[in-house]
Amino acid sequence: MNPGLKASRRALNIEGESSFIVLGNAKMLETQGKRIIHLEIGEPDFITPANIREAAIRALKDGETHYTPTPGMLELRKAIAEKTAQDFGIDVSFENVSVTLGSKEAIFAALASIVEEGDEVLYPNPGYPAYESGVRFFGGKPVPVRLREENEFRMTPEEVNRLVSDKTKAIVINSPENPTGAVLSKDDVKGVVEIARDRGAYVISDEVYRYIIYDGLKHYSPLQFDENLENTIVVDGFSKYYAMTGWRLGYVITPERLTEPLQLVLNLVTACPPSFIQIGGLEALRNGSNAVREMVEQYAIRREIVIEEVSKMRRVHMVRPKGAFYGFINVKEIIDRAKVNSLKLASILLEKYGVAVLHGSAMGSFGEGYIRISYANSVENIRNGLRIMSRAFDEIAGF
Ligand SMILES: Cc1ncc(COP(=O)(O)O)c(C=O)c1O
């Protein structure tokens, strides 16, 4: 082949999201007639609430089929700004809000707007893989902040402080966290904001699970400690708490100096989010809170089942998740005994036992030794899946 026809290194080096690969493998087994319990993918099993779906259908019927401004419809941007202001007791202007195709595009656009070659970006590890891949894609250096089980996987200011340098451009935080369910305290968030401010760096706060939180805990945003919106970038979206994953709707809140560059990126990539989808989002913001509450109540019940079932398993354990809908199970004893890694363990669970889970190393190098299960699933599937896993662990490790 003519070497000039090779795909770019930049594209080839992207590390894709493994949960989609595991899902593909599981679906393949299903087409061969195998029954699979899906605990791998991070998405609500609920269908989007009816009023939200109907608003989008109505919009389509009414002919909402055109481009909108790049940062989204004014009404939606205003509704996002108002809700953010209300939730956090702060002032936010719609001018700082840009609507995106999922929070994934928000992460991409935020990194595209700030990362120069060689810039360092701290990110939680184990954590959502798009941070590390995104930073690398733009020529930056991803610097993992190891989340430790003994700190309940919180990203502490002490750990962040040890790793910041003159090259730090941004610190990514994610609370509640995927995959550990960790929730940062007020002091954690404030501490990170202060470190970033001292260093002249940004805090990118991924808040996609912010309403999915348990035990009466509160979610804190760096927005609450950055009065003039100087160095905070908030990434959020409709996927998780409104059960709208397939709609691809998210947003990003940025300091004023970043709005134009960020919107140039969005304009280049997608021009604007789909119009009727934005109208669905508006309905979610205006009349979606009860549905969120009801879904979170269900997640809370399922979480208890996960805690109960995992506590019955032998030689594995799990930090009690405080938010999101994942259990991050420490399987180090099993993989040591069986002389495998988490990837191999997950593939045995899938192929031999019919339970799809995500290997911990899919969430970064420090995720090795764990597997992630999603409990955004029916009580029956969760119980059955975990009981099969329990038996599988005993067999695999030969206990
Ligand atoms: C922490 C985190 N951020 C962002 C996303 C992306 O979500 P979406 O693009 O659907 O809004 C996910 C999805 O799994 C996630 O777990």
The ligand as an ORCA input file, in Angstrom:
! r2SCAN-3c Opt
* xyz 0 1
  C     -18.313     10.183     33.640
  C     -18.960     10.221     32.300
  N     -18.876     11.344     31.585
  C     -19.427     11.430     30.370
  C     -20.111     10.367     29.808
  C     -20.680     10.524     28.437
  O     -22.056     10.616     28.463
  P     -22.913     11.251     27.297
  O     -22.012     11.614     26.174
  O     -23.910     10.213     26.941
  O     -23.552     12.488     27.895
  C     -20.205      9.164     30.522
  C     -20.875      7.990     29.937
  O     -20.711      6.869     30.334
  C     -19.626      9.097     31.815
  O     -19.701      7.986     32.547
*
